[in-house]
């Protein structure tokens, strides 16, 4: 078992997120008290401290808030903060396109099936 798989399997607050993502569904934690979504998934709402949170389907749509391109890496890659349509901002990678087209404010959409280790898929995005 990989270190990443072991870490995911032993984190009850995020296990459902990874399971849904592996099935091609993107979910976010939402607070029933203040009705706000949050990222990184946790049982207690970071906005109002309510324990009344639940998983809800997310659109998988967002916009690039900030980004950086690692051109000197063995395999160049783009890393970005993406502000999701539901409100939270998450760190992710931008894949499947020309680095020259990446820009702040550009719309993006989630890409499923980007496996990195032991069947674990990461939430990555491409230009929409």
C-alpha positions, 0 to 999 in steps of 0.5 A: 500500500502506498503512503498516499493510499494509507494517508487517504484511508486513515482520514475519515473527514476526507475519505468520502471525497476521495471515494467520490472522485474515484467514481467521477464525481466532484463533491464539496463540504457544505455547511447547513447553518451558513450555507457556504461551501468550504475547501479543504474538507472538514467536519466543522465549518471554518466560516461559522464553526457549525458541526452541521456539514454535509457532502454535496455535488459540486459543478467542477467549474471555476476560474484561475485565481493565480498560477505558476508554471514550473518550466525547469522541472523534468516534466514542466507543469502548471499549478494554480489556485482555482476559485470554484463556482461554489466559492472556495479556492483550491490549489490544483494543477492545470493540465491538457493545454498550452501553457501560453493560454493559462491566465488569471480569470480564465474559466476551467473545468475539472478533469477526472481520471488523473491518477497519480498513485495506487489508483488515486485520482487527483482533482485537476482542471483544464481550460474550459 
